[in-house]
Amino acid sequence: MPRKQQYSIGELSRLCNISKKALRFYDKIGLISSLRHDNNNYRMYTHDDLLLVPVLKYYKQMGFRLDEMRTFISGCQGHVYSALRTAFEHKLDELHKAQTELNRCEKSVRDWYSLMREAELVIADGAREVSVKYVESARLLFQDQSFESDLKSAIINLDFMNHVEKTGNAITGPVYIQFSSLRDRMEGKSQRIRIMQRVIEPCGEGERVDFGGCLMASCYHIGAHENVRKTYEKCLEWLESHGYTPGEDCCERYVSDYWTTSNSDVHVTELLIRVNREPA
């Protein structure tokens, strides 16, 4: 490209692939100042002005603001590298925090999407069979509470939400509720429960509990929780016929629930019961 003494705003726009509107704004804030001819007041730019555009584009790529760019190109008043180093250190810290937040958002979205897909497939297949499987061990954030048969308030749990925020954590994946008594859960009676959920790393304080790491009976319950007793009865009948003894407690893993939709007909819950094989 032949070098010229001066460039019009149109030429600068074409050569640098930048809009005239952006150049006018840069001129207004003193980022790339134009020369004005007395006879026509047209904006004209020098070759050095033209070379500023790629520099500004690169700063923009790194996420710097316009006011920061203006400081950089002014020469930082004699302390060029120390000032630039400080600015870049701050930017790296800012980008690290933004990346952490972005990773947290992506993890949450992926986990919720996975649950919706699971619920969709369970409903489409009508999967209601009982089976025994090994449940992988997971370390979950938890809070013990009293349960007064209001399952919606237990799942969308204000006390647990406040607990999560207080401990500086971010939660993801399904809500687990462990009921201290399987029989009382079937009867709809009040009891102690444990709310559990995975946290996203890096996480804050708060007690964790190991869940799983054992054989558990598993069965999906599709629909409203008011008739979950029938699904539990089916589980117990199956366990008895296959030589398994259920534990005293039980757990429900909410694949889709009030967090996802108010239509309880399409709620999907996985019932989980610890089991032991009866001696022959």
C-alpha positions, 0 to 999 in steps of 0.5 A: 500500500503506497504511503500518503501524507493524509487520508480522508475519513472515507479512505481510512474507513476503507483501508482499515475496515472500520466504520466512519461512525466509529472514526467520528466517535474516536475523534470526538473522544480524542482517541484518533484525532483528525485534522480539519481543513479550514476551507471545508472542515473535512476530517483528514488523518495522517499515516500514524493515525492510520497505523493506530487503528490496528493497535486499537483493534488488538486492544479491543480484542484483549477486552480493554475499554476505550478510556484504557486505550487512550491512556495506552496510546498517550505513552503513560506519561513516561512510565510506559512499561510499569503502567502497562504492566499494571493495567495488563495485570488488572485485565488478566484478573478481570478476565479470570473472574469473567472466565470463572463466571462463564464456566459456571454458567456453562456448567449450570446450563449443560447440567439443566439441559441434561436433566431435561433430556433425561426427563424427555426420554423417560417420558417418551419410553415410559420407563417405570421399571425397577432395577438395582444399580451401583450409584457412584459416590458424590460429595454433595452440599447439604442441609438438614431440615424438617419436612411438613409434607410440602414437597414444592417448598422442599424442592424450591427451598428458600432456606437451602438457597440462603445456605448456598449463598451464605457459604459462597457456593454455586449449585448445579444438577438435580436436587436430592432429598433424603427422607429419614424414613421410607415408611413415613415418606410413603405415608406422607408423614412429617419427618427429617429430610436432608437437602443435597446438591452438587456444587460447582468448583471452585466452591466456598465453605459449607459441609458436604456429605458423601452420597451413593457409593452403594447398591440402590434400587432405582425407579422413575416416577412420572407425574404428580408426587401425590401418588408417589406411594404407588411407585414406592409400593411397586419398588418394595414388591420388586425388592421382596420378590428378588431377595433384597432388603430395603434400608430404612431411609430413601432418596428422591432425585428430581429430574424435572420438577417445579424448577422446570415446569408447573405442569406436574403431569410431566414431572420425573423423579428417580426414587432411590432406596439403599438395598442389601441382598438377603442371605440365601 
